Amino acid sequence: VKEVLDLSRKHNTTLTVYLVAVFIKSIYKEMPARSKKNPVVLSVPVNLRTYFPSVTARNFFATISISYDFSKSSDELEDIIAEVKSSFERELTKENLEKHMNRLLSLEHNAFMRVVPLVIKDKILRLATRLSDKGITATLSNVGKIYISSELAPYINMFNCFVSARRPQIAICSYQNNLVVSFTSPFMGTDIQKNFFRYLADENIPITISSNAKEV
């Protein structure tokens, strides 16, 4: 954790912004030439408890979309970081998050939708999700620090988390000084993962890789 935080500060940004930028560059490197005219769009979940007081034990989050268009912008990491940082600052305001929540609530309380049979509503929501997903290239979720009781600490080395994947996805969490970056992907190829970790290794970040794939 410390080494990646120091590297992020060297680039005048946060750990999440830095890793989002590295992920975007890693994806771009593997895009076929005909696809490079399209932007790389990352979906990033945001913990709403940071912005709105809540005691619910249920998931309380929204997602923001971070887009970078290589056909109009530089492929230098510094430029990607600057654009990603600007997008985070623009999206992560209480006002913007409230607008997003209000849109969702207006749909939930829509009089027409309330009388639609559940089986039809489920089909509509699945279709809406599929259409929304078409514009997303990948997902990065930073779960953050994990804390446990002091009695258990001596027995635990690290945590990791994974999500099912319709597209390449990263889930990040940290425990003590271990930062775990977990990839899931529907694809057999691991070139995006290779690019991602090589960028970090080139910055002298110590890395250990484990995988369930036959070839890495």
C-alpha angles and dihedrals in degrees: 000000000000095000094050091045090052090049091050091050089049086060090045095244145093128278092250094049091048094051092045089055092048090049092051091050091046091054094045092054090062098043115114114244094253091057097049091087087069121080122247107241122194123194110216121189115222125207103234093197086079089063105027126040110242138163096189117128090208125094109284109185145117131203130234126199119230112196131188122183111204092186089067102028141048122274091220112122093229091058092047090050091050093051094044091049090051091049092051092050091049096046101038100071124118089237095055093044090050090053090052092049092047091054090053092046093049089055092048093050096041107132093221094050092050093061096043111106113256094242090057092042090054091053092049091050092048090051092048090049092049092051091047092049092056090075095050121091100184144334134240121190123183108200090183131210120353118213127194135176118281090242091064099037097088091058099050126075101175147337129225135184134201136191130203110261137222086165136012108301136183125201117189130194136158135211120185102320097334116105112194119198110191120195125199122179140166088222127090093216119090101192093115090054090046091053093047096053094040090057089054094043090052087059090055095254108156108238136188116191127200126174144173090215120108092225125032 
